[in-house]
Amino acid sequence: MPTATTPPPTGRRVPTAGRTLVMGVVNVTPDSFSDGGWWPDPDAALVHARALRAQGADILDVGGESTRPGAERVPGEVELARVLPVVAALAGEGACVSVDTLNARTALACVEAGAALVNDVSGGLADPEMAHAVASTDATYVLGHWRGDPTRMTSLARYDDVVADVVAELGERVEAVLRAGMAPERIVLDPGLGFAKEGVDNWRLLARLDAIAALGFPVLVGASRKRFLGALLAGVDGAPAAPLARDHATAAVTALAAAAGAWAVRVHDVPASADAVRVAAAWAAGGEHP
C-alpha cells in the first residue's frame, strides 16, 4: 500500500508533510449532523476555519450542503453563496482549501477563487458535468464512493463483499473521470465511510485500506464522528454515543489510518488528529523525524 510519504497529488498548493495530512471540516450549513448551524454564515465559518488552521489542519474542507443520511439537496445558488466567500478569503490568506461539493458550478467557482481540491463524495455521479469541470482545472479531485443521494443511500447498503464491491465501483469511477480528461496524478480516492454503508461495512473497509490503495491512488479517510463510531461507543442502555463524544474514537481511527498509509484524514476535531498523525509518523520512522 502507498505510504503517507508517497508523493501527493500534483496541482495547486497541495501540501507535503512526510506524514498523513489532516483535513479540517468547515461546515457552512444549518443541518450537518454534528455541527450544523454552529457557523451558519461566512464570517463565523472563517473564524472557525482559522482556528482549525492554527490547531494544525493542513487542508480546510469548506462545504455548504449536508450529506448526512436523509438530507435534502440544497439549491446550487444557496450552496455557492455559503461557501464562495469562505473559500476566497482562506485561499487569499494562503491556506490550502478544499471545496466539499456535488455541483460542478460550485466546484469551478471555488477553484477560480483559489480552492486547491474539489472533494466530491459522489465521485461524479451527482453531477455528470463534475469530472469534465474539474479536469479543466489544475485542482486535485477527491473521488468518493457513493451509491445514491442521502435521502435513499441507507437502502443501498447491500453488498456481496463490501471491500471487493467498493474497490470495483471506485475503479469504475476512476475510469470515467479519466475518460473525462482528469489527470491521474490529481486523483484521490475516498472509500465513502457512512455513505450507503452499514456499521460493519465501515470497519471492513478500514481494515482493508490497502485494497483501496491498490487501485494506485492516494486515499482519504473520513470517519470523523460518524454513526458507526457512535454505535461502537454505545452506553449500557444501547444508545449510540453523541457525535461530540466520538472525537476520541475518531483520533484512534486517524492514528490507525495513518499507520496504514492514508494520505489524509478528514476530521472535525483537529488537535487530537494532528497529534495522532505525528505519532504514527514517528512510530513508522522509529523515532526519526519524518
DACORHU-V836329 format. One record per backbone hydrogen bond with DSSP energy under -1.0 kcal/mol. CO is the residue of the C=O (numbers start at 1). NH is the residue of the N-H. E is the energy in kcal/mol with one decimal. If there is no record, write none. Layout:
co=<CO	CO>
nh=<NH	NH>
e=<E	E>
This chain:
co=<3	21	22	22	23	24	26	29	32	35	41	42	43	44	45	46	47	48	49	50	51	52	53	59	60	61	62	63	68	75	76	77	78	79	80	83	84	85	86	87	88	89	90	91	96	97	97	98	99	103	104	105	106	107	108	109	110	111	116	117	118	119	120	120	122	127	129	130	131	132	134	138	140	141	142	143	149	149	150	153	154	156	161	162	163	164	165	166	167	168	169	170	171	172	173	174	175	176	177	178	183	184	185	186	188	189	190	192	198	199	200	201	202	203	206	208	208	209	210	212	213	218	219	219	221	223	226	226	227	228	229	230	231	235	239	242	243	246	247	248	249	250	251	252	253	254	255	256	257	258	263	264	265	267	270	271	272	273	274	275	276	277	278	279	280	281	282	283	285>
nh=<6	265	58	59	267	61	63	37	36	38	45	46	47	48	49	50	51	52	53	54	55	57	56	24	98	26	100	28	71	79	80	81	82	83	84	87	88	89	90	91	92	93	95	94	60	116	117	62	119	107	108	109	110	111	112	113	115	114	140	99	142	101	123	144	125	130	133	134	135	136	137	12	118	188	120	190	152	153	70	156	157	158	165	166	167	168	169	170	171	172	173	174	175	176	177	178	179	180	182	181	186	187	10	141	143	220	145	195	202	203	204	205	206	207	209	211	212	213	214	215	216	189	263	264	266	226	229	230	231	232	233	241	234	238	235	245	246	250	251	252	253	254	255	256	257	258	259	260	262	261	21	221	23	25	274	275	276	277	278	279	280	281	282	283	284	285	287	286	288>
e=<-2.0	-2.2	-2.3	-1.9	-2.9	-3.1	-2.4	-3.4	-1.6	-1.9	-2.5	-2.3	-1.7	-2.1	-2.9	-2.6	-1.7	-2.4	-2.3	-2.2	-1.6	-2.2	-1.2	-3.0	-3.3	-2.9	-2.8	-3.1	-2.3	-2.2	-2.6	-1.8	-1.6	-2.2	-2.5	-2.8	-2.7	-2.0	-2.5	-2.7	-2.0	-1.0	-2.2	-1.6	-2.4	-2.8	-1.5	-3.2	-2.9	-2.4	-2.8	-2.2	-2.4	-2.5	-2.4	-1.3	-2.9	-1.3	-2.5	-2.2	-3.0	-1.3	-1.8	-2.2	-1.4	-2.2	-2.4	-2.8	-2.3	-1.1	-1.8	-1.1	-2.7	-2.4	-2.2	-2.2	-2.1	-1.2	-2.8	-1.3	-1.2	-2.1	-3.3	-2.5	-2.5	-2.3	-2.7	-2.8	-2.3	-1.8	-1.9	-2.6	-2.2	-1.9	-2.5	-2.3	-2.1	-1.3	-2.4	-1.5	-2.2	-1.5	-1.5	-3.4	-3.2	-2.9	-1.6	-2.2	-1.4	-1.3	-2.2	-2.1	-2.5	-2.2	-1.0	-1.4	-1.0	-2.6	-1.4	-1.7	-2.4	-3.0	-2.0	-1.5	-2.5	-2.0	-1.4	-1.5	-2.5	-1.5	-1.8	-2.2	-1.4	-2.2	-2.0	-1.6	-1.6	-2.2	-2.3	-1.8	-2.3	-2.5	-2.3	-2.2	-3.2	-2.8	-2.2	-1.6	-2.6	-1.3	-2.7	-2.3	-3.4	-2.2	-2.8	-2.0	-2.3	-2.4	-1.0	-2.3	-2.5	-2.0	-2.5	-2.8	-2.4	-1.8	-3.2	-1.3	-1.2>
